[in-house]
Amino acid sequence: MRGVALIGCGAIGGVIAKAIDDGLIPAALLYVVDADRGRAERLAASLRNQKPAVASGVDEIARDPRVEVVVEAASQEAVLQYAEALLAAGKELVVLSVGALVRPEARPLLAKYGGRVHVPSGALGGLDALRALALAGVESVELVSRKHPSKLADEPYVRERGLKLEGLREPLVVFEGTAEEAVRAFPRTLNVAAALALASGAPVRVKVVADPSTHRNVHEFVARSKAGTLYVRVENVPHPGNPKTSYLAALSAVELLRELCSARCSSAPNRNG
Ligand SMILES: NC(=O)c1ccc[n+]([C@@H]2O[C@H](COP(=O)([O-])OP(=O)(O)OC[C@H]3O[C@@H](n4cnc5c(N)ncnc54)[C@H](O)[C@@H]3O)[C@@H](O)[C@H]2O)c1
């Protein structure tokens, strides 16, 4: 069994810990850690089969040779803060806050340790085909993310600009920019833009649309390459056990960990493009 540590004990971290506890991921959960220690303690206490220690900090995890895989489910800042120490200690790192990986600060990290940084496909599909197209060169990727206005109203980007979305009758484009700009503007919800940038190696144009006609979070992308054009549309529903996170995004993280923890050699998945 591979030893796993979890950084971040919120919505997605809770789903991952439960999947390990239920035996869906063949691993031993050795540590949980969270900036809010109470959250880590509550999560550890809620598990029936696994008995993870609540780590005092990420250094404790980096030092423990039993930990082979570390899952980050915290924030972009957590990735930038802890990834170097964990990767330098030889750990495999599963990054949920994928937005961090398209920030310039992460470039040296990916160049040095990219083979041990793993990225789930999240609330999207088709990234395997996108990575294949990237071998022939992807010319452009366009992503349109649609959400109901009520789901965007609390986003800091929307509040800071004083955008009024209440009572909207027609779709309204609230953001247009690159993947890097998108993950800074919507750090918690546009990991898909970063995943596309990493998989394609191409510039990604992102549009965020407040759409009163949709009650699902819908992501559509089109990728153009001389090897073909890829068009993908995914309609996301909330996780039944934790409506704060997308069902598909949670499943994709669980599936990646299942594969990583089942593979004990170099065939382990690496999906950072
Ligand atoms: N790629 C994907 O498919 C995907 C899916 C869901 C969530 N996410 C990302 O995963 C992250 C967590 O999402 P969530 O919905 O579980 O959020 P959440 O707010 O429910 O939980 C995050 C937890 O991490 C902790 N945390 C934040 N920064 C920390 C740090 N520097 N050190 C230690 N703990 C820290 C917080 O205290 C909190 O308990 C977010 O960045 C989100 O964008 C990615």
PDBQT file of the ligand as one rigid body, heavy atoms in Angstrom, charges set to zero:
ROOT
HETATM    1  N1  LIG A 301      -8.568  20.364 -10.214  1.00  0.00    +0.000 N 
HETATM    2  C1  LIG A 301      -9.741  20.008  -9.759  1.00  0.00    +0.000 C 
HETATM    3  O1  LIG A 301     -10.419  19.180 -10.317  1.00  0.00    +0.000 OA
HETATM    4  C2  LIG A 301     -10.265  20.627  -8.494  1.00  0.00    +0.000 A 
HETATM    5  C3  LIG A 301     -11.485  20.224  -7.958  1.00  0.00    +0.000 A 
HETATM    6  C4  LIG A 301     -11.910  20.770  -6.760  1.00  0.00    +0.000 A 
HETATM    7  C5  LIG A 301     -11.119  21.703  -6.105  1.00  0.00    +0.000 A 
HETATM    8  N2  LIG A 301      -9.951  22.089  -6.663  1.00  0.00    +0.000 N 
HETATM    9  C6  LIG A 301      -9.056  23.033  -5.980  1.00  0.00    +0.000 C 
HETATM   10  O2  LIG A 301      -8.672  22.412  -4.764  1.00  0.00    +0.000 OA
HETATM   11  C7  LIG A 301      -8.506  23.411  -3.767  1.00  0.00    +0.000 C 
HETATM   12  C8  LIG A 301      -9.403  23.062  -2.571  1.00  0.00    +0.000 C 
HETATM   13  O3  LIG A 301     -10.777  23.155  -2.966  1.00  0.00    +0.000 OA
HETATM   14  P1  LIG A 301     -11.931  22.935  -1.909  1.00  0.00    +0.000 P 
HETATM   15  O4  LIG A 301     -13.202  23.126  -2.627  1.00  0.00    +0.000 OA
HETATM   16  O5  LIG A 301     -11.689  21.666  -1.172  1.00  0.00    +0.000 OA
HETATM   17  O6  LIG A 301     -11.682  24.191  -0.931  1.00  0.00    +0.000 OA
HETATM   18  P2  LIG A 301     -12.085  24.327   0.596  1.00  0.00    +0.000 P 
HETATM   19  O7  LIG A 301     -12.032  25.784   0.898  1.00  0.00    +0.000 OA
HETATM   20  O8  LIG A 301     -13.321  23.566   0.903  1.00  0.00    +0.000 OA
HETATM   21  O9  LIG A 301     -10.863  23.620   1.368  1.00  0.00    +0.000 OA
HETATM   22  C9  LIG A 301      -9.537  24.085   1.290  1.00  0.00    +0.000 C 
HETATM   23  C10 LIG A 301      -8.835  23.738   2.607  1.00  0.00    +0.000 C 
HETATM   24  O10 LIG A 301      -7.449  23.964   2.439  1.00  0.00    +0.000 OA
HETATM   25  C11 LIG A 301      -6.947  24.698   3.554  1.00  0.00    +0.000 C 
HETATM   26  N3  LIG A 301      -5.815  25.503   3.112  1.00  0.00    +0.000 N 
HETATM   27  C12 LIG A 301      -5.825  26.548   2.242  1.00  0.00    +0.000 A 
HETATM   28  N4  LIG A 301      -4.585  27.026   2.075  1.00  0.00    +0.000 NA
HETATM   29  C13 LIG A 301      -3.761  26.254   2.855  1.00  0.00    +0.000 A 
HETATM   30  C14 LIG A 301      -2.371  26.246   3.092  1.00  0.00    +0.000 A 
HETATM   31  N5  LIG A 301      -1.551  27.145   2.519  1.00  0.00    +0.000 N 
HETATM   32  N6  LIG A 301      -1.865  25.305   3.935  1.00  0.00    +0.000 NA
HETATM   33  C15 LIG A 301      -2.680  24.400   4.523  1.00  0.00    +0.000 A 
HETATM   34  N7  LIG A 301      -4.021  24.364   4.337  1.00  0.00    +0.000 NA
HETATM   35  C16 LIG A 301      -4.545  25.285   3.510  1.00  0.00    +0.000 A 
HETATM   36  C17 LIG A 301      -8.124  25.534   4.043  1.00  0.00    +0.000 C 
HETATM   37  O11 LIG A 301      -7.987  25.866   5.433  1.00  0.00    +0.000 OA
HETATM   38  C18 LIG A 301      -9.314  24.614   3.780  1.00  0.00    +0.000 C 
HETATM   39  O12 LIG A 301      -9.612  23.789   4.890  1.00  0.00    +0.000 OA
HETATM   40  C19 LIG A 301      -8.878  24.751  -4.408  1.00  0.00    +0.000 C 
HETATM   41  O13 LIG A 301      -7.695  25.401  -4.835  1.00  0.00    +0.000 OA
HETATM   42  C20 LIG A 301      -9.713  24.355  -5.600  1.00  0.00    +0.000 C 
HETATM   43  O14 LIG A 301      -9.613  25.299  -6.647  1.00  0.00    +0.000 OA
HETATM   44  C21 LIG A 301      -9.511  21.565  -7.826  1.00  0.00    +0.000 A 
ENDROOT
TORSDOF 0
